[in-house]
Amino acid sequence: MRAPSRAWLMLPAALSLLAGLDAALMLSGVAAPVHGAALPGRHGVLMTLGFLGTLIALERAVALRAPWGYAAPGLLGAGGVALTIGLPAHVGAVLLADGSAALLAVYTLLYQRQHDESTAVEALSAVAATGAAVLWLRLSIAELLLWLVAFVVLTIAAERVELARLHLPARAGRLLLAAAVLVLATAVASLAWPDLGDRAAGAVLLVLTATLVVYDVARRTIRLPGLPRLSAAALLCGYVWLAVAAVVWLYAGTPTSQAQYDTAVHGVFLGFGMSMVIAHAPVILPAVIRRPMPYRRIQWAPLVVLQASLVIRIFGGNALGNEHLWTTGAVLGVIALLLLPVTVLASMLTARKAAR
């Protein structure tokens, strides 16, 4: 079975991932395959908007079933490529902003079809992504961090609520929408009052995390064998790391040390965001590329290595101040994310051989 042409839009996402991981190695002070001078400063944008943004937009474009919807992953992917090959930052930022705006248009049409609060929350996440890309023209990643956090957290929270709908109270959608507005409001507030905005974000994210844990079907599916257990384990691990990041912001406000900043940032984007990618990849990727991805035990490898890397990095490196452990954790994190596409391809190839 040939993969559909839309599968090619995953290549720019993969390039952003590789560039972002290369930048991560450079920031960790270890040998990296490519030494692009601009890459370290683009690491955060490449990983969130270039990689995650393109994948999210591609999945939503598939759901929309309209050709123009593919402009969103196309533009986001192009923005990631522009940043990877060394074009001026403003070129990549404009492409990422255009792609995020196109994603907002996709969500708007999906909302008109469904009138669903979860889709409205996803639309707010696209607003956050657009804002982050525009603000990056003027501000540092540290200054606009909560905008990227809002994009990732709101996207995933909306999807989890949508999947857990049968287990939620009737007003859950409205409560999620209210929480999403508060998360976005803290991002706006952080521009004028950074400490206040960060503390408020910590409080809102902590409450949101606790609510998701209580109602997420992962608490039930963790008892099932195979893929349901893997996905549930990844989801529950992700919630733990989001809570860790939220506590840092609630306690410290704007991080005053590199250890606090590193814990908050990688708690959200690695611990929460990438754990969710591992959880959802076996379900979303087959729908995008129209190829089966059966469960294999090797699919646990990225999750286990990722969680080990975060424990070593955050508790051994940041909490205990051990630089060697911090570097070890950072390198293991890169290995974990490289293992993800490897295990995906391995599962698909074994399925193809079995079908012959």
C-alpha positions as CSV (number, residue, x, y, z in Angstrom):
1,M,0.0,0.0,0.0
2,R,1.4,3.4,-1.0
3,A,1.5,6.1,1.6
4,P,-0.7,9.1,0.7
5,S,1.0,12.3,-0.6
6,R,0.2,14.1,2.6
7,A,2.7,11.8,4.4
8,W,5.5,13.8,2.8
9,L,4.5,16.7,5.0
10,M,6.0,14.7,7.9
11,L,9.5,15.2,6.4
12,P,9.8,18.9,7.4
13,A,8.6,17.9,10.9
14,A,11.3,15.3,11.0
15,L,13.9,17.8,9.8
16,S,12.8,20.2,12.6
17,L,13.1,17.4,15.1
18,L,16.7,16.5,14.0
19,A,17.7,20.2,14.0
20,G,16.2,20.7,17.4
21,L,18.0,17.6,18.8
22,D,21.3,18.8,17.2
23,A,20.8,22.1,19.0
24,A,20.0,20.3,22.2
25,L,23.4,18.5,22.0
26,M,25.1,21.8,21.4
27,L,23.4,23.4,24.3
28,S,24.4,20.5,26.5
29,G,28.1,21.0,25.6
30,V,28.6,17.7,23.9
31,A,29.6,16.8,20.4
32,A,26.9,17.4,17.8
33,P,26.7,16.2,14.1
34,V,26.1,19.8,12.8
35,H,27.5,23.0,14.3
36,G,25.1,25.7,13.1
37,A,25.8,28.9,15.0
38,A,22.1,29.9,14.9
39,L,20.6,26.5,15.9
40,P,20.9,26.7,19.7
41,G,18.9,30.0,19.8
42,R,16.2,28.3,17.6
43,H,16.0,25.0,19.6
44,G,12.7,25.8,21.4
45,V,10.9,27.1,18.3
46,L,12.0,24.2,16.2
47,M,10.8,21.6,18.7
48,T,7.5,23.2,19.5
49,L,6.2,24.9,16.3
50,G,8.5,23.3,13.7
51,F,8.1,19.7,15.0
52,L,5.0,19.4,17.2
53,G,3.2,22.2,15.4
54,T,3.6,20.5,12.0
55,L,2.4,17.1,13.3
56,I,-0.6,18.6,15.1
57,A,-1.6,20.7,12.1
58,L,-1.2,17.6,9.8
59,E,-3.5,15.5,12.0
60,R,-6.1,18.3,12.1
61,A,-5.9,18.8,8.3
62,V,-6.6,15.1,7.8
63,A,-9.7,15.5,10.1
64,L,-10.9,18.6,8.1
65,R,-10.8,16.7,4.8
66,A,-10.3,19.9,2.8
67,P,-7.3,20.5,0.6
68,W,-6.7,24.0,1.8
69,G,-6.2,22.7,5.4
70,Y,-2.8,21.3,4.4
71,A,-1.6,24.9,4.2
72,A,-1.2,24.8,8.0
73,P,1.3,21.9,8.2
74,G,2.9,23.0,5.0
75,L,3.7,26.5,6.3
76,L,4.7,25.3,9.7
77,G,7.0,22.8,8.1
78,A,8.4,25.4,5.8
79,G,9.1,27.6,8.8
80,G,11.0,24.8,10.5
81,V,13.0,24.1,7.4
82,A,13.8,27.8,7.0
83,L,15.2,27.9,10.5
84,T,17.1,24.7,10.0
85,I,19.0,25.7,6.9
86,G,20.0,29.0,8.4
87,L,17.7,31.6,6.8
88,P,17.1,34.8,8.9
89,A,15.0,34.2,12.0
90,H,12.3,36.6,10.8
91,V,11.7,34.4,7.7
92,G,11.1,31.4,9.7
93,A,9.0,33.3,12.3
94,V,6.7,34.7,9.6
95,L,6.2,31.2,8.0
96,L,5.4,29.8,11.5
97,A,3.0,32.6,12.2
98,D,1.2,32.1,8.9
99,G,1.1,28.3,9.5
100,S,-0.3,28.8,13.0
101,A,-2.9,31.3,11.6
102,A,-3.9,28.7,9.0
103,L,-4.2,26.1,11.8
104,L,-6.6,28.5,13.6
105,A,-8.7,28.7,10.4
106,V,-8.8,24.9,10.4
107,Y,-10.0,24.8,14.0
108,T,-12.6,27.5,13.2
109,L,-14.2,25.4,10.5
110,L,-14.1,22.3,12.6
111,Y,-15.8,24.2,15.4
112,Q,-18.5,25.4,13.0
113,R,-19.1,21.7,12.1
114,Q,-19.1,20.4,15.7
115,H,-19.8,23.3,18.1
116,D,-17.6,21.5,20.5
117,E,-15.8,23.1,23.5
118,S,-12.8,20.9,22.9
119,T,-12.3,22.3,19.4
120,A,-12.7,25.9,20.8
121,V,-9.9,25.1,23.2
122,E,-7.7,23.8,20.3
123,A,-8.5,27.1,18.5
124,L,-7.2,29.0,21.6
125,S,-4.0,26.9,21.4
126,A,-3.6,28.0,17.8
127,V,-4.0,31.6,18.9
128,A,-1.1,31.0,21.4
129,A,1.0,29.4,18.7
130,T,0.4,32.4,16.4
131,G,1.2,34.8,19.2
132,A,4.4,33.0,20.1
133,A,5.6,33.1,16.5
134,V,4.9,36.8,16.2
135,L,6.4,37.6,19.6
136,W,9.6,35.7,18.7
137,L,10.3,38.5,16.2
138,R,11.0,40.8,19.2
139,L,11.3,38.7,22.4
140,S,13.4,35.9,23.7
141,I,12.0,32.4,24.2
142,A,12.2,32.9,28.0
143,E,9.9,36.0,27.7
144,L,7.3,34.3,25.5
145,L,7.6,30.9,27.1
146,L,4.1,30.7,28.4
147,W,2.7,31.2,24.9
148,L,4.4,28.0,23.7
149,V,3.3,26.3,26.9
150,A,-0.3,27.3,26.2
151,F,-0.1,25.9,22.7
152,V,1.2,22.5,23.8
153,V,-0.9,22.1,27.0
154,L,-4.2,23.3,25.5
155,T,-3.9,21.1,22.4
156,I,-3.2,18.0,24.4
157,A,-5.8,18.8,27.2
158,A,-8.5,19.3,24.5
159,E,-7.7,16.0,22.9
160,R,-7.7,14.1,26.2
161,V,-11.1,15.6,27.2
162,E,-12.5,14.7,23.8
163,L,-11.4,11.1,24.2
164,A,-12.6,10.9,27.8
165,R,-16.0,12.4,27.1
166,L,-18.1,9.5,28.3
167,H,-16.3,9.6,31.7
168,L,-16.7,13.3,32.2
169,P,-19.5,15.4,33.8
170,A,-21.7,17.3,31.4
171,R,-20.1,20.6,32.2
172,A,-16.6,19.4,31.6
173,G,-16.3,21.1,28.2
174,R,-17.2,24.5,29.6
175,L,-14.8,24.1,32.5
176,L,-12.0,23.2,30.1
177,L,-12.8,26.2,28.0
178,A,-12.7,28.4,31.1
179,A,-9.3,26.9,32.1
180,A,-8.0,27.5,28.6
181,V,-9.0,31.1,28.7
182,L,-7.1,31.4,32.0
183,V,-4.0,29.7,30.7
184,L,-3.9,32.1,27.7
185,A,-4.6,35.1,30.0
186,T,-1.6,34.1,32.1
187,A,0.5,34.1,29.0
188,V,-0.7,37.6,28.1
189,A,-0.1,38.8,31.7
190,S,3.4,37.4,31.7
191,L,4.4,40.0,29.1
192,A,3.7,42.9,31.4
193,W,4.1,41.2,34.8
194,P,6.3,38.2,34.4
195,D,6.4,37.0,38.0
196,L,2.7,37.3,38.5
197,G,1.9,35.7,35.2
198,D,4.2,32.8,35.9
199,R,2.8,32.1,39.3
200,A,-0.8,32.3,38.0
201,A,0.1,30.0,35.2
202,G,1.6,27.5,37.7
203,A,-1.7,27.6,39.7
204,V,-3.9,27.1,36.7
205,L,-1.8,24.4,35.2
206,L,-1.6,22.5,38.5
207,V,-5.4,22.5,38.8
208,L,-5.8,21.5,35.2
209,T,-3.4,18.7,35.6
210,A,-5.1,17.3,38.6
211,T,-8.5,17.5,36.9
212,L,-7.1,15.6,33.8
213,V,-5.6,12.9,35.9
214,V,-8.9,12.3,37.8
215,Y,-11.0,12.0,34.6
216,D,-8.6,10.6,32.0
217,V,-9.4,7.1,30.8
218,A,-5.6,6.3,31.2
219,R,-6.3,5.5,34.9
220,R,-8.4,2.6,33.7
221,T,-6.6,1.5,30.6
222,I,-3.3,1.2,32.4
223,R,-4.6,-2.2,33.6
224,L,-5.0,-3.4,30.0
225,P,-2.3,-5.2,28.1
226,G,-0.4,-4.1,25.0
227,L,-0.9,-0.7,23.4
228,P,-3.5,0.6,25.9
229,R,-1.1,0.1,28.8
230,L,1.8,1.8,26.9
231,S,-0.4,4.8,26.0
232,A,-1.7,5.1,29.5
233,A,1.7,4.9,31.1
234,A,3.0,7.7,28.7
235,L,-0.1,9.8,29.6
236,L,0.3,9.4,33.3
237,C,4.0,10.1,33.2
238,G,3.2,13.2,31.2
239,Y,0.9,14.5,33.8
240,V,3.5,14.0,36.5
241,W,6.0,16.2,34.7
242,L,3.4,18.9,33.9
243,A,2.7,19.0,37.6
244,V,6.4,19.3,38.4
245,A,6.7,22.3,36.0
246,A,3.6,23.9,37.4
247,V,4.9,23.6,41.0
248,V,8.1,25.4,39.9
249,W,6.2,28.3,38.4
250,L,3.8,28.5,41.4
251,Y,6.7,28.4,43.9
252,A,9.3,30.5,42.1
253,G,7.4,32.7,39.8
254,T,9.7,33.7,37.0
255,P,12.6,31.2,37.4
256,T,15.6,32.8,39.0
257,S,18.1,30.0,38.3
258,Q,19.0,27.9,35.3
259,A,18.0,24.8,37.3
260,Q,14.4,26.2,37.9
261,Y,14.1,27.3,34.3
262,D,15.4,24.0,32.9
263,T,13.0,22.0,35.1
264,A,10.0,24.0,34.1
265,V,10.8,24.1,30.4
266,H,11.7,20.4,30.0
267,G,9.0,19.3,32.4
268,V,6.4,20.7,30.0
269,F,7.9,20.1,26.6
270,L,9.8,16.9,27.1
271,G,8.1,15.3,30.1
272,F,4.5,16.3,29.1
273,G,4.6,17.1,25.4
274,M,6.8,14.3,24.2
275,S,5.3,11.7,26.5
276,M,2.0,12.6,24.8
277,V,3.5,12.2,21.4
278,I,4.6,8.7,22.4
279,A,1.1,7.9,23.7
280,H,-0.8,9.1,20.6
281,A,1.7,8.2,17.8
282,P,0.4,4.6,17.4
283,V,-3.1,5.9,16.9
284,I,-2.6,9.1,14.9
285,L,0.2,8.1,12.5
286,P,-1.7,5.1,10.9
287,A,-4.6,7.5,10.2
288,V,-2.3,10.0,8.6
289,I,-0.2,7.7,6.4
290,R,-2.8,4.9,6.0
291,R,-0.5,2.2,7.1
292,P,-0.9,-0.2,10.1
293,M,1.3,0.2,13.1
294,P,0.7,-2.9,15.3
295,Y,1.9,-2.9,18.9
296,R,5.4,-4.2,19.6
297,R,7.1,-4.3,22.9
298,I,10.0,-2.3,21.4
299,Q,7.6,0.7,21.5
300,W,8.3,1.0,25.2
301,A,11.9,1.9,24.6
302,P,11.4,5.6,23.8
303,L,9.1,6.1,26.8
304,V,11.4,4.3,29.3
305,V,14.5,6.1,28.1
306,L,12.7,9.5,28.1
307,Q,11.5,9.0,31.7
308,A,14.9,7.9,32.8
309,S,16.5,10.9,31.1
310,L,14.2,13.3,32.9
311,V,14.7,11.8,36.3
312,I,18.5,12.0,35.9
313,R,18.4,15.5,34.4
314,I,15.8,17.2,36.7
315,F,16.5,15.4,40.0
316,G,20.1,14.4,39.6
317,G,21.2,17.5,37.6
318,N,19.0,20.3,38.6
319,A,18.0,19.4,42.2
320,L,21.3,18.0,43.3
321,G,23.4,20.3,41.1
322,N,25.4,17.5,39.5
323,E,26.5,18.8,36.1
324,H,27.6,15.3,34.9
325,L,24.1,13.9,35.6
326,W,22.5,16.9,33.9
327,T,24.5,16.3,30.8
328,T,23.8,12.5,30.9
329,G,20.1,13.2,31.2
330,A,20.1,15.6,28.3
331,V,21.9,13.2,26.0
332,L,19.5,10.4,27.0
333,G,16.6,12.7,26.2
334,V,18.0,13.1,22.7
335,I,18.4,9.3,22.3
336,A,14.8,8.8,23.5
337,L,13.4,11.1,20.8
338,L,15.6,9.5,18.1
339,L,14.3,6.1,19.3
340,L,10.7,7.1,18.6
341,P,10.8,7.3,14.8
342,V,13.0,4.2,14.8
343,T,10.5,2.1,16.7
344,V,7.6,3.5,14.6
345,L,9.4,2.4,11.4
346,A,10.3,-0.9,12.9
347,S,6.6,-1.6,13.8
348,M,5.4,-0.6,10.4
349,L,8.0,-2.7,8.5
350,T,7.2,-5.8,10.6
351,A,3.5,-5.2,9.8
352,R,4.3,-5.0,6.1
353,K,6.3,-8.2,6.1
354,A,3.5,-10.0,8.0
355,A,1.0,-8.9,5.4
356,R,2.9,-10.4,2.5
